[in-house]
Amino acid sequence: MRAMIKVAVVGVNHIGKIHCHAYKRHPDTELTAVCDLMQDRAEAAGKLHGVPYYTDLRELLQKEDVDVVVVATAGVEKGSHHFAPTMIAIEAGKSVFVEKPISNNIDEARAMVAAAREKGVRLACNLNHRFTPAAYKAKELVTSGKLGSLLFLNMRLTIRNPQEDTEWLHMRALHPHSIDVMRYFAGDIKRVQSFMTKAPGRQSWSTVSINMEFESGAVGHLTGSYDMSMRHPIEYCEVAGNEGRIVVDNVYESMTYYPHESDELTVVRNPLFGGMKGFDDTFDQRINCFIEELKSGATPEQITASGADALAAQEVIEAAIKSHQLGGAPVTVLS
C-alpha cells in the first residue's frame, strides 16, 4: 500500500460528510473523489472538498485512482443502500469500509462477505463502539486471564430515536454495535432468546431484552431501547469471570476492574485533556485503526471489526427477531 491511501466516499449525506472530513484531515489518506446518486449532493460535496464528483460508482472507479471505497449510504433500517456500492467496489478489487449495519438484509450481508472473501478484498465495518481506550484496557484484562473463565456479560445500549422505518429498525440499525462489543469480549454467540415491547405510541419494537448463550458456555444479556433520553449514559458493559469482572461505563468514560480476591480496584478514566473529548472521537479511533491496518499490509482476515464480524452481529439480530416471532423460544444463531 502506498504512503498516501486514496479514498472515495460513496453517499455524502449526514454520515458521509463526517467521513469526507475525516479522510481529508487524516495524515495518511487523501480524499480522491465523492459519489452520490443525488446530483446536487454529489456536486456540493465535490466542490466543498475540491475533488471530482460522480453519481455512478463504476464511472468513478474507471476514471479515478482509488485504494479504498467508503460506503456511507443509508436506506431503510440504515442499511438497505449498502449492498450495491459495496459489491461494485469488491468486484473492482478495492478495500471497502462500510457503515453499519453491513446490510439490513441478511442474504445481502452474507453475499457481501462471501464476495470479499472470494476476491481477497479487505472489508471493514464502522463498528466504532469498541474503539476506545476503556475497551482496549478491558480487552487486555480479558485476554490476559485476569477475569479467569468468562461466566456472564451484561450489556445495555439505549438512545432516543423516534424513527419508525419498520418494526425491526431498532434491532437492525442499533444493535450491531452492542452485539459487536459483546462478541469483542466473549466471542461467538450460539443461541438467543428475545422479548420485545413497544413504547406508547410506537409502531416498532423499540425496547428489547435478549438472553444469549456464547460458544464458550458463558451467558449474557442485552437490554436495548430507542426510547431513552440522550441526557444520560447510553451504554454499559459488564464482563465477569470466576476470578474478576470489569465494567466499561458509557462507551469511553471509564473502565473498572474488580478482582474477586482483592479490595484493590483498577480504574481507568478518560481524561479531559489527552483523551477522548466525547463519543464522536470513537469515529476517528475506528478509522485510525483501519488506516493503520492498511498501511501495515494486513490481510483481509486480520482486519479488525471486519465484514465477517459485522455479519456475525447481524446473524444474532436475525435470530433474536425470529425468537420474538416464536414467542420467546430459543433460536440457534447461524454461523
N, C-alpha and C positions, 0 to 999 in steps of 0.2 A: 504494500500500500504506500502510495506517495506521501510526501511530507504534509501537503495540504489535501485534505479529504474534501472532494467536491460533492455538494449536497443539492438535491432538488426536492422541493416541498410540494406535495400534491394536496390541495384543499387548504385555502388560505383564509378561512373564516374562523374567528374565535381562536381555537387551539392552534390552528395553522399559523396564525400571526405570531403566537408565542414561539413556535418552532423557528420561524424565519429569523426572529431577533436572536434566538439562542445560537443558531448556527452562524449568524453574522458576527457575533461577539466572541465566539469560541476561537482561541488562538490557532487551532489545528484544522479548522474547517472553513470552507468558502461556500457561501450560498450562490449557486450557479444559475438556478432558474426556478420559476414557480409555475404551478399549473392549477387550474380550477375550471370546472365545467361552466361556471358563470363568467362570461367575457369581461364584464365590468370589474368583477372581483379580482380576476387574474391580472388585468391591466393595472389596477390600483396597486396591487402588491408588487408587481414588476417595477413600476415607476418609483414606488416608495424606496425599494431596495436597490434600484439601478441594475436590474437583471432582466434577461429575456423572460417573457411570459407566454404561456400556452393554454389552450383549452383541450388539447389532445396529448396524453402522456406518451403515446407511441411516437408522435412527431417530435416531442421534446427529446426523447431518448435517441432518436435518429440524428438530431442536429446538435445536441449538447454533450459535452464530455462530463459524465456523471459517475461517481462511485457509489453513492447512497441515494435511495429514494425514500423520503419520509412520507408516509401515508397518514395525513391528518384530517381525512374526511370524517363525516359523521353518519347521518342517516337515522333510520328507525332504531331505537334502543341503542343509540350512539355507535352502531357498528355496521349497519347494512350496506354502507358505501365503501367498505374496506376491501372487499374481495377483488373487484375488477382491477384497480390500480396495483394492488399487491401482486396479482398473478402476472400482469404485464411486466412489472419490474423484475419478478423472479425469472420469467421467460427470457428477459434481456440479460440475465446473469448479474444483476445489481444486488448489493446488500440492501436490505429493507428494514426500516424501523416503522412499525405500525402502531397507531393509537389503540388503546383498549376500548371495548373488548376486541380481540383479534377479529371476531365477527359475531354478530348475534345469531347467525345461522350455523349450527354445529357442523353440518355437512360441508359448508364452505370453509370453516375453520380447519377441518380435517384435510381438505383438499389443499389449502394454502401450506400447511406444514408438510404434507406429503410432497408437494411440488418443490418446496425449498430443499427438502432432503434429497430428492431425486436429482436436482440441479446442482447440489452442493453449494447453495447460497446461504449466507448469513441472514437469519430472520429474527428480529428482536421486537419486543413489545414494550410499550410505555407503562409497565407495572411499577410505578415510581414510589409506592409507599414503603418498600423495604430499603430504599436507598437513602438511609440516614445514619449518622454516627451511632445513634442509640441502637438501631437494629444491627449494625455491624458488630458492636460490642456484645449484644445479646447472642448473636450467632456464634461469635468466638467462644463464648462460655458454653454454649450447647455443644459445639464441635469438640472442644477440649475435654468434655466429660464432666464439667462442673455440676451439671444437674443430675448426673447418673443416667439411668434409663428413663426415657420420657414416659410420663403417665397420662398427662392431660394438657390440653390447650383451651383457653377461653379467649374468644375474640369478639370485639364489639366495634362496629362501624356504623355511625349514624350521622346523617346530614339532613338538611331540608331541601327537598326538590319537589315542587308541585306538579311537574310534568306528568302526563298520563298517556304517553305514546301507545303503550299496550299494557295488558295486565301483568306482564313479566318485565317491564322496564327496570324496576328496582333491582331485580336479581341479575339480569344480564348486563346492565350498564355499570352498576356499582361494585358488585361483589367479586369480579375478577381481582380487585385489589385485596380484599380481605382474605380470600382463599389463597391467593399467591403468598401472602405473608405467612399464613398457617403452613403451607407447603414448604416455604423457605426454612422454617424451623423444624418441621417434623416429617417432611417427605410426603409421599403419595397417600391419597385418601382412598380407602377401599369401599366404604358404604356410607350412605347418608339417610337421615330420616328428617323430614321437614314439616313444619307447621307455619301457616301464613295467615295474616289478617289484614283488613283494610281499615285505615283510619276513617273517621266520619267524613262523609262527602267524597270519598275517593272511589275510583273505579278499578284501580290496580292493587295488587298485593304489595302494599307499601311497607309492611313490617314483617320480619321473618325470624323464625327460630329454627336452627338446623343442628341436629346431632350428627357427629362424624365418628367413624372408626378408621384409623390410619393403618396402612400396611404393616407398620411396626408393632401394632397392637395397642398403641396409645389411643385415647379417646379425646374428643374435642367438641366444642360448642361455638356456634356463631350466632350472635344476635345482630340483626341489621335493620335499619329503618331509614326511610325517606321523609319521616315525619317529625324530626327533632330540630331544635334550634341550633343555628351555627354559632351562637354566642358561647357555647360550651365545648369542651373537648370532644372531638369527633371519633377518636379511635383509642382502643385499649387492647393490649395483647398480653396475656399471661401464659407462660410456658412452665410446666412443673415436671420434675422428675423425682426419683426416690432419694436424691441427695441434695436437692435445692430447687429453687424456682426463680424465674425472672419476670419482671413486669416492665413493658415498654408503654409509657404514657403519651398519648396524643401524638403518635407518629414519631415525633422527633424531640419532644421536650425533655424526657429523661428515661434512663434505664436503671432499674434497681435489681440487684442480685441478693436473694435471701438464702444463704446456706442453711441447711436443716440443723446442723450440729454446732452452730456458732451464732452469737448475738451480733457479730460484726457484719454490717451490710456493705455492699459495694454500690455506690450511687454515681452515675454519670449524668450530669445535667448539661443541657445545651447552653453554652454561654452566649450572652447578648453580643459580645464582640469576639470575632474569630470563629464563630459557629454559624448555625443556620439562622437567618433573620425571620423565617416563617415557613409555612408549608410550601409556598411556591418554590423554595430552594430545592425541594425534592426533585423538581423537574430538571434543574441543572445537574444535580448529583447523578441522576439516572443517565442523562445524555453524556456526561463526562465519562462514565463507566463504559458506555457503548463505544465512544470515540477511542478511548484507551485500548479497548479490545481490538478494534480495527487496526490501530497503529501497531499493536504487538503481533498482528497476524493470527489472531485467534481463529480456530476452526469453527464451523457452524455449530458443532457440538459443545464448544467451550463458551458460547455466548450466554451471558447472564440474563435472566428474565427473557428467555428465548421464545420464539413462536411455539415451541413444544410446551414450555411452561404455561403460556397463555392458553393453549388448547387444553391442557390438563385442568386448568381452573374452569374453563367453560364446560368440560365434561362433568365436573362436580355440580355446576349450576344446573345443567340439564337433568342430572339425576335428582337434584333437590326439587326441581319443578315436577318431575314425574312422581316423586314421593308424595308431594302435596296433592297431586291429582288422584293419587291412590288412597287418599285419606290418612296419610302419615305412615304408610308402610315403608320399611327399609328398602332401599334400592342400591344395587351394586353399581359402582362407577366404572364406566368403560375406560380401558387403558389402551 
